Amino acid sequence: MTMPVLRSLAPVLAIAAVFGLVATLLDNSYHQLMLTLVLVWACLGLSWNLLSGYTGLVSFGHAAFFGLGAYGTVLAHVHLGLTPWIGIPLSGVLGAAAGLLVGLPTFRLRGHYFALAMLAYPLALLYVFEWLGLQEVSVPMEREAPAAYMQFRDGRVYAWLALGLLIVIIAVTRWVERTRFGMALLAIKQNEAAAEAAGIDTLAWKLRAITLSGAIAGAVGGFYAVILLVVTPAAVFGMLVSAQALTVAMFGGVGTVWGPIIGATILIPVSETLHAELGGMLPGIQGVVYGIAIVAVILVAPEGIYWKLRDRFGRRAKADAAARTAAAPPVPVDGTVQRLPVRRPPPDTAVVLEVRGVSKSFGGLRAVRDVGFEVRRGEILGIIGPNGAGKTTLFNLLNGFLTPDAGRVLVHGADMAGRKPHVLCRAGIGRTFQVMRPFARMTVAENVVIGAYVRAATDGEARRLAADAIARVGLSDVADRVAGGLTTKQLRLMELARALAGKPEILLLDETLAGLGHADVGDVIEVVRRLADEAMTIVIIEHTMQAMVRLVDRFVVLDHGAVLTEGTPDSITRNERVIEAYLGKKWTAHA
Ligand SMILES: Nc1ncnc2c1ncn2[C@@H]1O[C@H](COP(=O)(O)OP(=O)(O)OP(=O)(O)O)[C@@H](O)[C@H]1O
């Protein structure tokens, strides 16, 4: 086994040893039950975390999967005589199916609407199970062969079983974190549109996440039924279940395997003790504890205790890393704005992208009107025009963010109009954004690797493609830096690298030079030129004409959504209509 794997296993084994030891030493059955509950809620918190912690889509409805699992295991035992040893895995399958069924319609909703819809499922199930007359279903006692039916007199066995379940779920979560699965979920959380544009099929990954999360919640529900012995709709579909899953994860730390474990270890004993001591006098005291926990977390550590501690103790490590990267040499370029020397061989004649009669309206506004042009392999095409001329809308139509009302977008002759962004990315269209869309908490390398998955069969290949793309834009020295701390130029180059990592045939660059100082413009242009020298086909939107005339082979000029004219830089800069509509008199004076 390699060192990194051993190192990643060490904390899990340490936690398991501590919980295992505590479970073994406890001789009071109440404390044994408490420990088992801590582990059960840690498991459910991990299930919640897998969906909501990594994708950012908050679920208020995990009780739906949990409750179905609980009833599934008990009813299979009651009616089919099925042991929970089989019933619990089957509850996992039931939870997975429920996850998929819930995910398919619900992922069409965004933000708060997703959270609200998720709230409805367990409530609906609660009423359905009451209506079915399943108010109280008891686990049948099996006196003949109790162990075969997961019935033990020694309460510690349940704690050990719960610990085993927790370890399996930690292992699954770790696997998700370390593969493209986890990277895709994090990318969705940080910027779903950018993730799609980078070739990630966001709907497919979200469905996988909710299916896996539902499977875990279903299995945990089945196990919970075994320890409770009696299942009621309120106990397994109730609001408190979903709230508990969410709170332990949010309190401990979202988006990390440790969060739900920390959260459950602190919150469950507190709320259970209060419930036992004060529940008679103050019914619902658990809800109050969770309410206070949520408020405390929001105020003190919005992302949970784990991240707060990590930020505090990790600060020194971060400062060291910053000191190391501060010394990084700048991108090796001349940096001056001068007419660039003769360039790469002329573009060949193969048409890579053909746009025919594309139109798009927003209500009454015709943002893009019957636009058509061709782009040849190795060509740099500049799209220019006044503000609001429809340039970004055109890009959105080319990379699938928008569906044209009419017209065709032919990539190598195949009409791709209206296909999803990740499909267009796979077809070879990479893009960057006018308003940058970095995955701010990820490092440069992680940001870029997201773009590589579309072409890579393995995670190793994706890392290689990403490293290559980072080197091509000259960011190798800052590859390990968190994107949130980069300069505008570095962010622009990182976005370029992310698009490059997917080995696009055509790069759509949307105002890549915006917000850059004079020297930085020269640096970035140099990088774009180098890409063109390597026969990359580039379509670029840019307002900085001084830079554009030196860079592009041909211009398409848009005005009021339509093509005003197209031609070489020389002809365009002398064209009266272009001067009037866009360049203005100042340009003529300057030129
Ligand atoms: N989603 C939308 N809904 C409604 N109107 C939109 C939408 N997106 C763009 N528009 C409008 O369409 C027109 C074209 O906008 P677009 O952003 O494509 O122009 P642009 O040429 O990229 O401008 P700029 O140079 O300022 O970025 C504008 O009038 C804009 O207000």
The ligand as an SDF file (V2000), in Angstrom:
LIG
                    3D

 31 33  0  0  0  0  0  0  0  0999 V2000
  -30.7700   36.5040  -20.2540 N   0  0  0  0  0  0  0  0  0  0  0  0
  -31.1340   37.6660  -20.8220 C   0  0  0  0  0  0  0  0  0  0  0  0
  -32.3900   38.1170  -20.6770 N   0  0  0  0  0  0  0  0  0  0  0  0
  -32.7900   39.2820  -21.2560 C   0  0  0  0  0  0  0  0  0  0  0  0
  -31.9830   40.0640  -21.9950 N   0  0  0  0  0  0  0  0  0  0  0  0
  -30.7090   39.6600  -22.1760 C   0  0  0  0  0  0  0  0  0  0  0  0
  -30.2150   38.4430  -21.5920 C   0  0  0  0  0  0  0  0  0  0  0  0
  -28.9020   38.3090  -21.9330 N   0  0  0  0  0  0  0  0  0  0  0  0
  -28.5990   39.3890  -22.6840 C   0  0  0  0  0  0  0  0  0  0  0  0
  -29.6770   40.1950  -22.8450 N   0  0  0  0  0  0  0  0  0  0  0  0
  -29.7180   41.4100  -23.6310 C   0  0  0  0  0  0  0  0  0  0  0  0
  -29.3220   41.0840  -24.9280 O   0  0  0  0  0  0  0  0  0  0  0  0
  -28.5130   42.1360  -25.4930 C   0  0  0  0  0  0  0  0  0  0  0  0
  -27.1730   41.5800  -25.9070 C   0  0  0  0  0  0  0  0  0  0  0  0
  -26.4210   41.3220  -24.7410 O   0  0  0  0  0  0  0  0  0  0  0  0
  -24.9570   40.6960  -24.7570 P   0  0  0  0  0  0  0  0  0  0  0  0
  -24.5230   40.5330  -23.3410 O   0  0  0  0  0  0  0  0  0  0  0  0
  -24.9360   39.5120  -25.6160 O   0  0  0  0  0  0  0  0  0  0  0  0
  -24.1480   41.8620  -25.4420 O   0  0  0  0  0  0  0  0  0  0  0  0
  -22.6020   42.0380  -25.5780 P   0  0  0  0  0  0  0  0  0  0  0  0
  -22.3440   42.4280  -26.9770 O   0  0  0  0  0  0  0  0  0  0  0  0
  -21.8850   40.8510  -25.0550 O   0  0  0  0  0  0  0  0  0  0  0  0
  -22.3640   43.2810  -24.6250 O   0  0  0  0  0  0  0  0  0  0  0  0
  -21.0750   43.6850  -23.7340 P   0  0  0  0  0  0  0  0  0  0  0  0
  -20.0430   44.1410  -24.6900 O   0  0  0  0  0  0  0  0  0  0  0  0
  -21.6090   44.7940  -22.8950 O   0  0  0  0  0  0  0  0  0  0  0  0
  -20.6980   42.4630  -22.9660 O   0  0  0  0  0  0  0  0  0  0  0  0
  -28.4200   43.2050  -24.4380 C   0  0  0  0  0  0  0  0  0  0  0  0
  -29.3920   44.2010  -24.7340 O   0  0  0  0  0  0  0  0  0  0  0  0
  -28.7530   42.4790  -23.1650 C   0  0  0  0  0  0  0  0  0  0  0  0
  -29.3460   43.3590  -22.2330 O   0  0  0  0  0  0  0  0  0  0  0  0
  1  2  1  0
  2  3  1  0
  2  7  2  0
  3  4  2  0
  4  5  1  0
  5  6  2  0
  6  7  1  0
  6 10  1  0
  7  8  1  0
  8  9  2  0
  9 10  1  0
 10 11  1  0
 11 12  1  0
 11 30  1  0
 12 13  1  0
 13 14  1  0
 13 28  1  0
 14 15  1  0
 15 16  1  0
 16 17  2  0
 16 18  1  0
 16 19  1  0
 19 20  1  0
 20 21  2  0
 20 22  1  0
 20 23  1  0
 23 24  1  0
 24 25  2  0
 24 26  1  0
 24 27  1  0
 28 29  1  0
 28 30  1  0
 30 31  1  0
M  END
$$$$
